[in-house]
């Protein structure tokens, strides 16, 4: 079993670092799919993220108490996230986008270059999901 396979097994069994959600929340914000509650409570941080002054990890820390929940997403994003996360595909996509030189997938650098890689993958998965569901 490779290290990535071991890490993926840990994810599927619930023993993973929620910080990997940092890339997904970024996609949510860039799409404008955040919840009304998040818009009201974190408008300044949403603006900072969109201006690339804070990262998704920093946003989750400041606005989401270190975890992404259904309360943070609008209805459409929740429907997509439910299928994307439930199927395990988000974790596979995240792991495949990670730098193979990292100690683990949980050590992926929180930077804009890495975000753009996974953001494009998430966007493609969203488009596929939308074709099937709309």
N, C-alpha and C positions, 0 to 999 in steps of 0.2 A: 504494500500500500504506500503510495506516495504521500508526501507531507500535505499536499493540497487535498488529496482524498481523505486523509485523516481529519483535516480541518473542516472539510465539507461534512463529514460524518458528525463532527461536534456541533456544527450548525444545525443539522437536521434533528439532532437530539436535544436541542435547546441550550446547549452550552456555548454560546457565542457572544462576542463583544458587540453590543448594540451600536458601537461607533461606526460599523459598516453602513448604517442607515444614513450617514452624513452625505453620501452621494445622492441617495434617493430624495432626501429633503431638498437638496439643491435643485434637482430636476423639478420637483413639485413647485418650488418658488419660481423658477424660471418660466414654467408653464402658466403660472397664476392659479395653481390648483390648491393653494392653501385655504384653510377654513376661514370663515368670517371671524371666528374667535381669535385665530392667530393674526388675522389682519388688524383686529382691534387692539389686541394686547402687545403685538410686536411690530407695529408698523415701522418703527425706526430701524429695527434689526433687519426687517425684510428689505428696506431701502439699502442698508449697508451691504447685504448679500448681493443684491442686484447690481450694485456699484463695484462689487468684488473687493469690498473693504473687510469683510469677514467671510469665512468659509462655512460650509455646511456643518462641520463639526462644531465650530464656534456658535453657530446659530442654534443647534440642538442643545448645546450646553446652556446658553443664555435664555432660550425661549421654551424649551421642551423638557427641561429637567433631565437631560441626558438620554431621553428615549422618544421615539417617534410613535404616536398613537393615532387612532382613527379620528380623534378630536382635532388633529392638526391638518387634516386633509378635507377637501371638499368632497361632495358625493361621488363625482366621477373618478377622482383620484383614489378614493376608498375602494370603489368597485375594481379598478385596475390593480391596485396594491394587493387586495385580497387574493386575486388570482395569481399575480406575479410572485408574491411571497409564499402563498400556500403551495404552489407547484414546486417551489425551491429554485425556480429559474433565476430569480434575482441573485441568489447566493452563487449560483454557477456563473452567471454573467460577471458578478463582482470578482470572483476568484480568477476567472479567465482574463480579466482586464488588469489584474495585479501584476506588478513587476516580479518576475520569477527569482530575482536576487534578494527579495525580502526574506527575513527569517520566517514569517508566516503571513497569511493574507491579512491578518489583523495589524500588521505593521506597515500597511500601505501609506505612503506620505499623503498628508492632507494638503494638496496643492491644486491649483487651477488646471494644470496639464492633466493630472489624473482624473479630475472631475470631468473635464471635457470628454475624455475617453469613455467613461461609464455613462455619462449623460447621453451620448449618441446611441449607445447600446439600449439604454432604457427607452429612449424616444422611438427606436425601431420596434422594440417589444410593445410599446404602447400603440403604435400604428397597426401592428399585427392584431393586437387585442381588439382595437376599435373596429377593424374590418369585420371581425367575427361577431362582435356584440352590438353593432349599430347598423 
